[in-house]
């Protein structure tokens, strides 16, 4: 039985493609992930597989090639750019006698390395434990089931059950703590909404320049470097636009292709900052030849967290490297759709602030709504999302409210709660003010 080594940073990187060879960009991104985790890459291999082997992912020939390279380079770690089933991971470790880490495990390791705040560390630990909970039965000799016979009967199975129970208890504790922190975040968001301080959230693929742009706009000192996942913990700063309007700018964790679902679940409260934003600034690396694929990956994560209905302005960053000039592109509706700028030099940043101001001062919806006594929850949501100009109690119970909401807030309540407004003068439909 193979005993997993506790340490080992000399790594062989294996890029895997099912049905087709992985492209150069995909291979380069995975090597960058390995570098970000602190691995010393001593060898690389590419595997093009017709189908995934349910036992070891790859066939015997490729497995022998990987083993030979590991032995030749004296490597103790194999990094595989593919998600492994627990059984595949265990079988590979037994065959190769090295530690095997798949794409999900590698990203989780990077997040554990970069977490700085208390909440960030809790979120990473929860994601790691959820990932580990499916991998308890693996190459660890102290967890093996003891064979029968005199002197061989023992608590092996009990050890597994004990570890599983302890793991489950810890997951429950972390989930409860994060739930309390999520409620605290929600209270902060509600206070900002009541004070009419909109949140603008920076989203984008990792290493697109979000933190550099955040520092340029807020004069903050968030760590920024040419690496993947440098910024993990969310940062919020209050700034003023040129017209004096206050906003809160949020810098969130960068997205990546095939972001592990454990991370999306664990970082739900953090990603809520994006879902509750008035406007999303999608930062794109304008120099990236794969930028269209990156945009698609970010949009997929936004759908995962329920933020795909929010207005988005794409911010094409790094025009200083591209050799382009700053400009604002507009959609057919006349609203800005893209801003070209350089977060490093500051060129085009004023245009971006103008675009933010334009979005925040667009149309406001005003109208009257009648709520029954059973709609107290909707009444509370209206108070938190907008301004109640007047409220009257109805004789049969319930309320009649004159309210004012921004267009995005109204559309969200209409979609989620079937909110229906009438004009303040009594005509059908809601009044729209510019």
HELIX and SHEET records of a PDB file:
HELIX    1   1 UNK A   24  UNK A   36  1                                  13    
HELIX    2   2 UNK A   60  UNK A   72  1                                  13    
HELIX    3   3 UNK A   86  UNK A   96  1                                  11    
HELIX    4   4 UNK A  103  UNK A  114  1                                  12    
HELIX    5   5 UNK A  118  UNK A  132  1                                  15    
HELIX    6   6 UNK A  141  UNK A  143  5                                   3    
HELIX    7   7 UNK A  156  UNK A  194  1                                  39    
HELIX    8   8 UNK A  210  UNK A  218  1                                   9    
HELIX    9   9 UNK A  261  UNK A  266  1                                   6    
HELIX   10  10 UNK A  268  UNK A  275  1                                   8    
HELIX   11  11 UNK A  291  UNK A  304  1                                  14    
HELIX   12  12 UNK A  319  UNK A  322  1                                   4    
HELIX   13  13 UNK A  349  UNK A  360  1                                  12    
HELIX   14  14 UNK A  373  UNK A  375  5                                   3    
HELIX   15  15 UNK A  376  UNK A  385  1                                  10    
HELIX   16  16 UNK A  407  UNK A  417  1                                  11    
SHEET    1   A 4 UNK A  40  UNK A  49  0                                        
SHEET    2   A 4 UNK A  10  UNK A  18  1                                        
SHEET    3   A 4 UNK A  77  UNK A  81  1                                        
SHEET    4   A 4 UNK A  99  UNK A 102  1                                        
SHEET    1   B 7 UNK A 235  UNK A 240  0                                        
SHEET    2   B 7 UNK A 246  UNK A 251 -1                                        
SHEET    3   B 7 UNK A 198  UNK A 204  1                                        
SHEET    4   B 7 UNK A 279  UNK A 285  1                                        
SHEET    5   B 7 UNK A 312  UNK A 317  1                                        
SHEET    6   B 7 UNK A 336  UNK A 340  1                                        
SHEET    7   B 7 UNK A 327  UNK A 330 -1                                        
SHEET    1   C 4 UNK A 387  UNK A 393  0                                        
SHEET    2   C 4 UNK A 399  UNK A 406 -1                                        
SHEET    3   C 4 UNK A 364  UNK A 371 -1                                        
SHEET    4   C 4 UNK A 431  UNK A 433 -1                                        
END                                                                             
